[in-house]
Amino acid sequence: MKKRVIFIEHDHASPGGPIWVQFERRGYEITRFIIVNEENANRPNVIPIWPDLLGFDVVVVMGAQYAVYDEERIGNWLLPQLEKMREVHNAGIPVLGICFGGQLMSRVLGGTVSRSPRAELGWFEVESADESLVPRGPWFQYHWDRFTFPPGSTEVARNDLCPQAFVYGRTLGTQFHPEVDAEVLDMWLAMDGGCAEIESEGIVVEDLRAQTKKIEKESNQRGYDLVDQFLDRIATAPVKMI
C-alpha cells in the first residue's frame, strides 16, 4: 500500500515543483487540499471542510500570500489549522512546513511570527549548522515576515535577516521555498499583482526568471535531497510532543 502525503495549499498557486516529484519518487500518493481557491482569492476568510489530517503519513504545509498572525483576515481557517497541526505534530506524523508553513509551525510549537524589517525576494545562501540536511543553497526566498526558533527546537539554518530552518521532533520548518522552479515562479508571477509586488522591491522580474532557469537543475536537486533527508532523518526521529 502506498504511503499518503497531503499538501495543504493556502491559495490556488502553490504547486510543489521538485518537492512533489521527490515524494512521488519515494512512493507517496499525493493529496492536494486547497484552502482558498481562485474564486475566493479576494475574500480569503473561507470556512473549509477539513480532511482528516491524522489519516496521512506526512503533512506538508505550503506557503501563502497571507500572514500567520492575520487572524482578522483569515481567522476562519487559520485558527483551526493551528489546532489541527498541533494534533498532527503530537500524533507523531511528520510535518514539513514551507515559508508560511514554517512560520505556522513555529507558532504552533511556541515560537513567534512578525513583520520582517525588509522583504527577502530571490535566491539567497543561508548559514547552515547541518549542511547534510540544509546546504547553504542558494534557496528561493519570497517573504515579508519571519519566525523565531521555537523553544526546544534545533536550529538548522539562518541568515542575517531571520531564522531559515528548524527541527522539532518530526517537524521540519523552513523559511525558504525548496519547491520553486521556473514553472512555479511563473505561476506566482502570473497571479494578480505578482510582478508588481516583486518590482516594488527593486527586483527585475526578467533577471529573476533568467537566474531561476539557469540554476534550476541544481536547485531542483537540493529540493529532492531535502525531501530525502526529511523522510530518512526527521520523519523517523523520536516523537517530541508539545
ZIMONOR-V825530 format. One line per field, one symbol per residue. ss: DSSP state (a for helix, b for strand, c for the rest). phi: phi as a letter, one per 40 degrees, with the letter a starting at -180 (. if undefined). psi: psi as a letter, one per 30 degrees, with the letter a starting at -180 (. if undefined). A space follows every 50 residues. Layout:
ss->???
phi->???
psi->???
This chain:
ss->ccbbbbbbbcccccccaaaaaaaaaccbbbbbbbcccaaacccccccccc ccaaaccbbbbcccccccccaaaaaaaaaaaaaaaaaaaacccbbbbbca aaaaaaaaccccbbbbbbbbbbbbccbbccccccccccbbbbbbbbbccc cccbbbbbccccbbbbbbccbbbbccbccccaaaaaaaaacccaaaaaac ccccaaaaaaaaaacaaaaaaaaaaaaaaaaaaacccccccc
phi->.ccbbbbcbcacbbccfccddcccccgcccbbbccbcccbdcbcccbccc cccccbcabbbccacbbcbccccbccbccccdccccccdccgccbbbbfd cccccccdchcbbaccdacbbhcbcbcbcacccbcchcbcbaabbabbcc dgcbcbaabccadbaabagbbbbbccbcccbccccccccccdgdcccccc cgccdcccdcccccbddccccccdccccccccbccbcdcbcb
psi->kklkkkjjkfaghhlfbfeeeeeeeggkkkkkjkejleegefifhljljk ljffglfkkkjaalglkfgifeegfefeeeeeeefeeeeffgkkkjkkce eeeeeeeeggalklklflljkakkllkkfiffejlfbllkkilfllllkk kflkkellafelkfklkjcgkkkkeljffkaeeeeeeefflkgeeeeeff ggkjeeeeeeeeeegeeeeeeeeeeeeeeeefeefglkkjl.
